[in-house]
Amino acid sequence: MHHFKKFILVLILVVFNSCGAYFNQPLFQEPSRVGEFSRSTDQLLDLPDAAQKLEVAVYNFSDQTGQFKPVENGSTFSTAVTQGGTTILIKALEDSGWFRPIERENLSNLTTERNIIRNTKQEYIKNLDPNTPPLPALLYAGLILEGGIISYDTNIVTGGMGARYFGLGASSQYRQDRITVYLRAVSTTSGEILKTIYVSKTILSQSLSGNFFRFVKFQRLLEAETGITQSEPVQIAVKDAIEKAVHDLIVEGVKDQLWSSKGGKEVNDELVANYVKEKEFEESKALYNRLFVNREYKNTISVSGGANLIDGDFATRRLGFYGAASYQRNLNSFFDFGVDVAAFELNNGEQYSNIFGSIGLNGIFNLLPKDDLAPFIYAGPGLVVDVREITDRQTRFGQAFFKFQYGAGIQYKLNPRVGVKIFGEHNVVLSDELDFRVNGKRDDFYFNFGIGVNYNFNWKNKSKKENNEDIEDEN
């Protein structure tokens, strides 16, 4: 029975720890298939019809990074990204339905073939009708698309986690790379660069593994291992970035009235409005998907609740309740000034229990003031007041003690007005009589732990001029 349990444990480890490896492992050869869509393909295909297709030429859109594929040992002459960027771009232009691509990458091949046709007609077709039209002229482009893959950064984010207990373990690792594409449209009549588009795409690689290593009996070792590694194909990432660049180029051209959709102004306005909203959101994020939120409001009120833990002269320590309300005034991007009032219980079990109130003044330092998830630290002086009369000991209602508090926390902005926070605070009382007992030279202190909700606002309404400016910005 004991060995049967061991077998079941190993079976669970093998099947469930990396089940993806066993449900997706390539056991048989697969036939060729149509190429996969990227995340931007549907967005490109859903564009409205163009009022008129534009002839566009692409001479070269290739890898400009010069990087070779990284390997652990030795060297390789294989490039890190695909060299077929021109082909991918032409396919994206066709899929959009807004452009008529013209062959320019291998123009010498095209002109050579046309010369062969022309010479063949002159030399070998003697009875050619003199009224036969000549070979049609080549199309010429109104736009030339230039640019390329200008950056491929590896290991911009790496990490992992793992655990092992009595020979049973599992681990995971991940890595994120980044590819960057620039695309510009050039007018063939004037040489003016009409638009330049910048797009970046992350590439994710991850691995999961599990293992079992244990002696099941004397000189009998049981060992099992399983795992799976998945990497996003670089070619799909390049395709995604190029398709996104073509989509943005089309909408930017509609926005600047360089070209138009078949639906006219109404369709154009809707297309541009959706794009501008998405662009504003993307531009508010920095590297590593850090979302930046501008502080539009100078004042913040918050309510919070949690637990209190005293560290005084009694050995027994139990959690008591904690509740607080606070007001903060924004001084600049990094610093706030705040005042808070709180009620809490100091609980030493049967030895001592009492309810106090406190007021504190704090200087708050925001470490990442524009991030939606931002840590903060604070410190300042305060006052603790006994708010409950003690009948079995001496009466001390209203007696106050000076204190100094400092703490740290993290807040998350749900939107510009509302946010949530979690924090911990250490309060050092400048007295050893907080718990009615004096023992040694150390003063009493206590901890507050809480979670709260913030509400941001401005005291004064905006002036008529500021409202008009906001309306102009929205338009």
C-alpha positions in Angstrom: 0.0 0.0 0.0 2.9 2.3 0.8 4.5 1.8 -2.6 1.1 2.3 -4.3 0.9 5.8 -2.7 4.4 6.6 -3.9 3.3 5.6 -7.4 0.2 7.8 -7.3 2.3 10.7 -6.1 4.7 10.4 -9.0 1.9 10.0 -11.5 0.2 13.2 -10.3 3.6 15.0 -10.5 4.2 13.9 -14.0 0.7 14.5 -15.4 -0.4 17.7 -13.7 2.9 19.6 -13.1 3.5 20.1 -16.8 0.3 18.8 -18.4 0.8 21.1 -21.4 3.9 19.1 -22.4 1.9 15.9 -22.6 -1.2 17.3 -24.3 0.8 19.2 -26.9 3.9 17.3 -27.5 4.7 16.6 -31.2 4.3 12.8 -31.5 3.5 12.9 -35.3 4.5 14.9 -38.3 2.1 17.7 -39.0 1.1 18.8 -42.6 1.7 22.3 -43.9 -0.9 24.8 -42.9 -1.9 28.4 -43.6 0.3 30.8 -41.7 -0.9 31.9 -38.3 -2.5 35.3 -37.6 -0.8 37.6 -35.2 -2.6 39.7 -32.6 -2.6 42.7 -35.1 -3.9 40.8 -38.1 -7.6 41.1 -37.2 -7.2 44.8 -36.5 -5.6 45.3 -39.9 -8.3 43.2 -41.7 -11.1 45.1 -39.9 -10.2 48.5 -41.4 -12.9 50.1 -43.5 -12.5 50.1 -47.3 -10.3 52.8 -48.8 -11.8 55.5 -51.0 -8.9 54.8 -53.5 -6.0 52.4 -53.3 -2.6 54.0 -53.3 0.3 52.7 -55.4 3.2 52.2 -53.0 6.8 50.9 -53.5 8.9 49.1 -50.9 12.6 48.8 -51.9 14.0 47.4 -48.7 12.6 46.8 -45.2 15.0 44.5 -43.5 16.9 43.8 -40.3 19.1 46.8 -39.4 20.2 45.5 -36.0 23.2 43.4 -37.3 22.6 41.0 -34.4 23.3 37.2 -34.6 21.3 34.6 -32.7 22.7 34.2 -29.2 24.0 30.7 -28.2 25.4 29.4 -25.0 28.6 28.0 -26.5 30.6 29.0 -29.6 29.3 31.3 -32.3 26.6 31.3 -35.0 26.1 33.1 -38.3 22.4 32.8 -38.0 20.7 36.2 -37.6 18.6 37.0 -34.5 15.6 38.2 -36.6 14.2 37.3 -40.0 15.7 38.9 -43.1 12.4 38.8 -44.9 10.9 42.0 -43.5 10.2 43.4 -47.0 8.0 40.3 -47.8 6.1 40.6 -44.6 5.5 44.3 -45.1 4.2 43.7 -48.7 1.8 41.1 -47.4 0.5 43.5 -44.7 0.0 46.2 -47.3 -2.1 43.7 -49.4 -4.1 42.6 -46.4 -5.0 46.1 -45.4 -6.8 46.8 -48.7 -5.6 50.4 -48.8 -2.5 50.0 -50.9 -1.4 48.5 -54.3 2.2 47.3 -53.7 4.6 47.6 -56.6 7.6 45.3 -57.1 10.8 47.2 -56.3 12.9 44.8 -54.1 14.0 42.7 -57.2 13.4 45.4 -59.8 16.4 44.2 -61.8 14.7 40.8 -62.3 11.6 42.5 -63.5 13.3 44.8 -66.0 15.5 41.9 -67.3 12.3 39.8 -68.0 10.7 42.7 -69.7 13.7 43.1 -71.9 13.6 39.4 -72.8 10.0 39.8 -73.9 10.7 42.9 -76.0 13.8 41.3 -77.7 11.9 38.1 -78.4 9.1 40.0 -80.1 11.6 41.9 -82.3 13.8 39.0 -83.3 11.5 36.0 -83.7 8.1 37.3 -84.5 8.7 38.4 -88.1 5.1 38.7 -89.1 4.2 40.8 -86.1 1.2 43.1 -86.8 2.6 46.7 -86.8 -0.5 47.8 -84.9 0.3 45.5 -82.0 0.6 47.7 -78.9 3.9 47.9 -77.2 4.7 46.4 -73.8 2.7 48.3 -71.1 4.5 50.8 -69.0 5.5 50.0 -65.4 3.3 51.5 -62.7 5.0 54.2 -60.6 4.4 54.8 -57.0 3.1 57.9 -55.2 4.6 56.7 -51.9 7.7 54.9 -50.9 7.8 53.0 -47.6 11.1 52.9 -45.9 12.4 51.8 -42.5 13.2 48.5 -40.9 13.7 46.4 -37.8 16.0 48.7 -35.8 16.3 46.9 -32.5 16.2 43.5 -30.9 16.8 43.6 -27.2 17.2 40.3 -25.3 16.6 39.5 -21.6 14.9 42.9 -20.8 12.9 41.0 -18.1 13.9 37.6 -16.6 12.7 35.8 -13.6 11.4 32.6 -12.1 10.4 30.7 -9.0 10.7 27.2 -7.6 10.3 25.1 -4.5 11.4 21.7 -3.2 10.2 19.7 -0.3 11.4 16.2 0.6 12.7 15.5 -2.9 9.6 16.8 -4.6 10.1 20.1 -6.5 8.9 22.3 -9.3 10.2 25.5 -10.9 9.3 28.0 -13.6 11.4 30.5 -15.5 10.5 33.2 -18.0 12.3 35.7 -20.2 11.1 38.6 -22.3 12.8 40.1 -25.4 11.8 43.2 -27.3 11.7 44.0 -31.0 11.3 47.5 -32.5 10.1 48.6 -35.9 10.1 52.0 -37.6 8.1 52.6 -40.8 8.0 55.9 -42.7 6.0 57.1 -45.7 7.9 59.3 -48.3 6.2 61.3 -51.1 7.8 60.5 -54.5 6.8 64.0 -55.9 8.4 66.1 -53.2 10.6 63.7 -51.1 8.8 64.9 -48.0 8.5 62.4 -45.1 4.8 62.4 -44.5 4.6 60.1 -41.5 6.9 58.0 -39.3 5.5 55.2 -37.2 7.2 53.5 -34.2 6.0 50.2 -32.9 7.5 47.8 -30.4 6.6 44.2 -29.6 7.7 41.9 -26.7 8.6 38.3 -27.1 7.9 35.9 -24.3 9.7 32.6 -23.5 8.9 30.5 -20.5 9.7 27.1 -19.1 8.0 24.8 -16.5 9.7 21.8 -14.9 9.0 19.4 -12.1 11.1 16.6 -10.6 10.9 13.9 -7.9 14.0 12.5 -6.3 13.7 10.3 -3.2 14.9 7.0 -1.7 11.8 4.8 -1.4 13.7 2.1 0.5 17.3 1.0 1.2 19.4 1.3 -2.0 16.2 2.0 -4.0 16.2 5.5 -5.6 13.1 6.8 -7.4 13.7 9.7 -9.8 11.3 11.4 -12.2 11.4 14.6 -14.2 9.2 16.4 -16.6 9.0 19.9 -18.2 8.0 22.1 -21.1 9.6 25.2 -22.7 7.7 27.5 -25.0 9.1 30.5 -27.0 7.1 32.9 -29.1 8.4 32.7 -32.7 10.4 35.8 -33.6 8.9 35.7 -37.1 5.3 36.0 -35.6 6.5 38.9 -33.4 8.0 40.7 -36.5 4.8 40.1 -38.4 2.7 41.5 -35.5 4.9 44.7 -35.3 4.8 45.3 -39.0 1.1 44.8 -39.3 0.5 47.2 -36.4 2.8 49.8 -38.0 0.8 49.6 -41.3 -2.5 49.9 -39.4 -1.2 53.0 -37.6 0.2 54.5 -40.8 -3.2 54.3 -42.4 -5.0 55.9 -39.5 -2.4 58.6 -39.1 -2.8 59.4 -42.8 -6.6 59.6 -42.4 -6.1 61.8 -39.3 -4.0 64.2 -41.4 -6.3 64.0 -44.4 -3.6 62.4 -46.6 -6.2 59.8 -47.7 -9.7 58.7 -46.8 -12.0 55.8 -46.4 -14.9 55.0 -48.7 -17.3 55.8 -45.9 -16.3 59.5 -45.8 -16.0 61.8 -42.8 -18.2 59.8 -40.4 -16.2 56.6 -40.8 -12.9 58.6 -40.7 -13.8 60.3 -37.5 -14.8 57.1 -35.7 -11.6 55.4 -36.9 -9.4 58.2 -35.7 -11.2 58.6 -32.4 -10.7 54.9 -31.5 -7.0 55.2 -32.6 -6.4 58.3 -30.5 -7.9 56.8 -27.4 -5.7 53.7 -27.8 -2.6 55.8 -28.5 -3.1 58.0 -25.4 -3.3 54.8 -23.3 -0.2 53.3 -24.9 1.7 56.6 -24.5 0.9 56.7 -20.8 2.8 53.5 -20.3 6.6 53.3 -20.0 8.9 50.3 -20.5 7.9 47.1 -18.6 4.2 48.2 -19.0 4.4 50.7 -16.2 1.2 52.8 -16.5 1.7 56.5 -15.9 -1.2 58.4 -14.3 -1.0 62.2 -14.0 -2.0 63.7 -10.7 -4.9 66.0 -11.6 -6.1 66.5 -8.1 -4.4 68.2 -5.2 -6.4 66.8 -2.2 -7.0 63.3 -1.0 -9.2 61.9 1.7 -9.1 58.3 2.8 -10.6 55.8 5.2 -8.8 52.7 6.3 -9.2 49.8 8.7 -7.1 46.9 10.0 -5.4 45.6 13.1 -3.2 46.9 15.9 -0.5 45.0 17.8 1.1 46.4 21.0 4.7 45.8 22.1 4.9 47.0 25.7 5.6 45.6 29.1 3.3 42.6 29.1 4.3 39.2 27.5 0.8 38.5 26.1 0.2 40.3 22.8 -3.1 40.1 20.8 -4.4 41.9 17.8 -6.8 44.7 18.4 -8.9 46.7 15.9 -7.7 49.8 14.0 -9.6 52.4 12.0 -8.5 55.8 10.6 -9.5 58.7 8.4 -6.9 61.0 6.8 -6.5 64.1 4.6 -3.5 64.7 2.3 -2.5 67.8 0.4 -0.3 67.4 -2.7 2.7 69.7 -2.5 4.6 68.5 -5.7 5.1 65.4 -7.7 6.9 63.6 -4.9 5.8 65.1 -1.6 2.5 65.3 0.3 1.5 66.6 3.7 -1.1 64.8 5.6 -3.0 64.6 8.9 -4.8 61.5 10.2 -7.1 60.6 13.1 -7.4 57.1 14.3 -9.1 54.9 17.0 -7.5 51.6 18.0 -7.4 48.9 20.7 -4.3 47.9 22.6 -4.8 44.3 23.7 -2.7 42.3 26.1 -5.4 39.8 26.7 -6.6 39.5 30.4 -3.6 41.5 31.5 -4.5 44.8 29.9 -6.9 46.1 27.2 -7.9 49.7 26.4 -9.1 51.9 23.6 -7.1 55.0 22.4 -7.4 57.7 19.9 -4.6 59.4 18.0 -3.8 62.2 15.7 -0.7 62.4 13.5 1.0 64.8 11.1 2.9 63.2 8.3 5.2 64.0 5.5 4.7 61.6 2.7 7.2 60.7 0.0 5.9 59.1 -3.2 8.7 57.0 -4.7 6.9 56.5 -8.1 4.4 59.4 -8.3 3.2 58.8 -11.8 2.8 55.0 -11.7 -0.6 53.4 -11.2 1.1 51.0 -8.7 3.3 53.1 -6.5 5.1 52.6 -3.1 5.2 55.4 -0.5 6.9 56.1 2.8 5.9 58.6 5.5 6.9 59.9 9.0 5.9 62.5 11.5 4.9 63.4 15.1 1.6 62.6 16.8 -0.4 62.4 19.9 -2.1 59.4 21.6 -5.1 60.0 23.9 -6.8 57.6 26.3 -10.5 57.7 25.4 -11.9 55.1 27.8 -12.1 55.5 31.6 -10.5 52.7 33.6 -12.5 51.8 36.7 -10.5 48.9 38.2 -7.3 51.0 38.1 -6.6 54.7 38.3 -8.7 57.0 36.1 -6.8 58.2 33.1 -9.5 59.5 30.7 -8.1 62.1 28.4 -4.5 61.7 29.3 -2.2 62.3 26.2 1.2 60.8 25.2 3.5 62.2 22.5 4.6 59.8 19.8 6.5 59.5 16.6 5.2 57.3 13.7 6.7 56.1 10.5 5.5 53.6 7.9 5.4 52.4 4.3 2.9 51.1 1.9 1.8 50.7 -1.6 -1.2 52.3 -3.4 -2.9 51.4 -6.7 -4.9 54.0 -8.7 -8.1 52.5 -10.0 -8.7 55.8 -11.9 -7.6 59.4 -11.4 -10.0 59.9 -8.6 -10.1 56.5 -6.7 -7.4 54.3 -5.4 -6.7 51.6 -2.8 -3.7 51.3 -0.5 -2.2 48.8 2.0 0.3 49.9 4.6 2.2 49.1 7.8 3.1 51.7 10.5 5.3 51.7 13.6 4.4 54.1 16.4 7.0 54.9 19.1 5.4 56.4 22.2 7.6 58.7 24.2 6.4 57.1 27.5 6.5 53.8 29.2 3.1 54.3 30.9 0.8 53.6 27.9 -0.1 50.1 29.3 -0.2 51.2 33.0 3.0 49.5 33.7 6.6 50.7 33.9 9.2 48.0 33.3 12.7 48.8 32.3 14.0 51.8 30.3 12.3 51.1 27.0 9.3 53.1 26.0 6.1 51.4 24.8 5.3 51.1 21.1 2.7 49.5 18.8 2.1 48.6 15.1 -0.8 49.5 12.9 -1.6 47.4 9.7 -4.3 48.5 7.4 -6.0 48.7 4.0 -7.8 51.8 2.8 -9.5 53.6 0.0 -8.4 57.0 -1.4 -10.6 59.7 -3.0 -8.9 62.5 -4.9 -10.5 65.9 -5.5 -10.0 69.7 -5.8 -11.5 72.2 -3.5 -12.3 74.9 -6.1 -14.2 74.5 -9.3 -12.2 75.2 -12.4 -12.5 78.6 -13.9 -14.4 79.3 -17.1 -11.1 79.8 -18.9 -9.8 76.4 -17.6 -13.0 74.7 -18.7 -12.8 76.2 -22.1 -9.2 74.9 -22.4 -10.3 71.4 -21.4 -13.0 71.5 -24.0 -10.4 72.5 -26.7 -8.1 69.7 -25.6 -10.9 67.2 -25.9 -11.9 68.5 -29.3 
